[in-house]
Amino acid sequence: MTDTEAQDAALATRVSAFYESHPYPPAVDDLDGYGRKWDDARRRAEAHLVWPAEPYRDDRSILVAGCGTTQAAKLALRWPRAQVTGIDVSAASVAFAEGLKRKHGLANLQLRRLSVERAPELGQAFEHVVCTGVLHHLPDPDAGLRALHDVLEPGGALQLMVYAPYGRAGIYLIQDYCRRLGIQPTAAEVLDLIVALRALPPDHPLTPLLRKSPDLLTREGLADALLNPLDRAYSVPQLLDYLARGGLRLGRWLRQAPYLAQCGGPAATPHGPRLAKLSADEQYAALELFRGTMVRHTVVACRSDAPPAAAIDFSGDAWRDYVPVRLPDTLVVREKLPAGAAAVLINRTHTYTDIYLPIYARQARLLAAIDGTRTIAQIAQIAQATGERSAARDFFQALWRYDQVVFDTSGSAPRP
Ligand SMILES: C[S@@+](CC[C@H](N)C(=O)[O-])C[C@H]1O[C@@H](n2cnc3c(N)ncnc32)[C@H](O)[C@@H]1O
């Protein structure tokens, strides 16, 4: 074993020991409330977000890599007809997940204590691999990603969340502070840390994070964020390089509006047109810098050796046959509207308050005609907007960019 391998092995042991004594996320009694949230409409929207070009299916094989205490059970509840496998290095987390499996009778869930790096030992390929909040804790994140690539079916989708650096600057300051003081993740030390953090200067970079994410002020959340033996963060260009090294490419951002030059405040600045002329990857990188406070990136990625699925494309005619599906967590606001607007559309999962879409009377008619089965062309006909082809196209493109809809494009053949 080389020195680096020995150091990596020692670090991996510290990370798994940490999650043995601090299973994450904190225990929940049951998932009944969570299960009730997932109806067919929500499942359909989620499926087309990941697989726009495929007819809806709810019976996929899913691997939850680094599943922690609850994530695999949640996915098994959410997709009762899917086969879900959860793996994690923490025996405590797997045991907790087994308890949820029993409690909710989740016959479609298999759990195993196994590291992400050894996922190929499952001897199975998966259509959907979900890995959130895990790879950035690995001594060799490239090895983890390669392993996930190897268990992803050629047409499969990897949903990956890793930390982002700029919004976490305050966390890295206090991680370093704790390291220098030799603070350990014991119950007493965590309580002392909570008290100490109350004395942080109001303009310390960690203060807004403490205010905005209640999880950080729980004992488990605080230990996970500030006393973790190992974590790293990826800027947009680093993440895109990371995916490429792992044989993967970006499909989409789970929530894309914050990364797009056409959405929210940046579009209305004098730089809007210049931002919009950048390549897609440069746009994402610039928007991360402009927004400055992103704490994580969540992407849907696919294997680079798989034939690219037809991209959502508004340049030709194919969009007329797209079926828009409303995303959950979207809201139509009808109060305090900008002049002339019929409503303002927001997505509650967005954290930036500049990301909202004002719509006008004709657009409100188009929106109202979305039912998850009609194509854009049919919607335009119902809303009597057939004469305004480009207006309908621009509106549905804006709905998509602002994370108001996803599309089922499986019925749209490219036109010659
Ligand atoms: C922050 S938790 C995230 C849990 C879960 N993915 C979620 O989003 O709720 C990180 C998890 O990764 C697990 N983990 C860390 N290193 C791992 C590895 N090499 N292989 C598998 N799991 C690992 C930890 O045990 C822990 O359960």
The ligand as an SDF file (V2000), in Angstrom:
LIG
                    3D

 27 29  0  0  0  0  0  0  0  0999 V2000
  -24.8100   13.3750    4.7880 C   0  0  0  0  0  0  0  0  0  0  0  0
  -25.2650   11.7140    4.8090 S   0  0  0  0  0  0  0  0  0  0  0  0
  -26.3870   11.6710    3.4190 C   0  0  0  0  0  0  0  0  0  0  0  0
  -27.3860   10.5490    3.5210 C   0  0  0  0  0  0  0  0  0  0  0  0
  -28.3710   10.4700    2.3590 C   0  0  0  0  0  0  0  0  0  0  0  0
  -27.7440   10.3280    1.0820 N   0  0  0  0  0  0  0  0  0  0  0  0
  -29.2960   11.6440    2.3330 C   0  0  0  0  0  0  0  0  0  0  0  0
  -29.1880   12.4910    1.4610 O   0  0  0  0  0  0  0  0  0  0  0  0
  -30.1520   11.7300    3.2330 O   0  0  0  0  0  0  0  0  0  0  0  0
  -23.8350   10.9050    4.1440 C   0  0  0  0  0  0  0  0  0  0  0  0
  -23.9610    9.3860    4.1330 C   0  0  0  0  0  0  0  0  0  0  0  0
  -22.9040    8.8420    3.3360 O   0  0  0  0  0  0  0  0  0  0  0  0
  -22.4370    7.6740    3.9730 C   0  0  0  0  0  0  0  0  0  0  0  0
  -21.0810    7.3870    3.4840 N   0  0  0  0  0  0  0  0  0  0  0  0
  -19.9480    8.0780    3.7080 C   0  0  0  0  0  0  0  0  0  0  0  0
  -18.9230    7.5150    3.0440 N   0  0  0  0  0  0  0  0  0  0  0  0
  -19.4510    6.4540    2.3680 C   0  0  0  0  0  0  0  0  0  0  0  0
  -18.9200    5.4930    1.4660 C   0  0  0  0  0  0  0  0  0  0  0  0
  -17.6340    5.4750    1.1240 N   0  0  0  0  0  0  0  0  0  0  0  0
  -19.7410    4.5630    0.9460 N   0  0  0  0  0  0  0  0  0  0  0  0
  -21.0700    4.5460    1.2940 C   0  0  0  0  0  0  0  0  0  0  0  0
  -21.6310    5.4310    2.1400 N   0  0  0  0  0  0  0  0  0  0  0  0
  -20.8190    6.3850    2.6520 C   0  0  0  0  0  0  0  0  0  0  0  0
  -22.5110    7.9980    5.4400 C   0  0  0  0  0  0  0  0  0  0  0  0
  -22.4960    6.8520    6.2510 O   0  0  0  0  0  0  0  0  0  0  0  0
  -23.8290    8.7650    5.4970 C   0  0  0  0  0  0  0  0  0  0  0  0
  -24.9040    7.9050    5.7390 O   0  0  0  0  0  0  0  0  0  0  0  0
  1  2  1  0
  2  3  1  0
  2 10  1  0
  3  4  1  0
  4  5  1  0
  5  6  1  0
  5  7  1  0
  7  8  2  0
  7  9  1  0
 10 11  1  0
 11 12  1  0
 11 26  1  0
 12 13  1  0
 13 14  1  0
 13 24  1  0
 14 15  1  0
 14 23  1  0
 15 16  2  0
 16 17  1  0
 17 18  1  0
 17 23  2  0
 18 19  1  0
 18 20  2  0
 20 21  1  0
 21 22  2  0
 22 23  1  0
 24 25  1  0
 24 26  1  0
 26 27  1  0
M  CHG  2   2   1   9  -1
M  END
$$$$
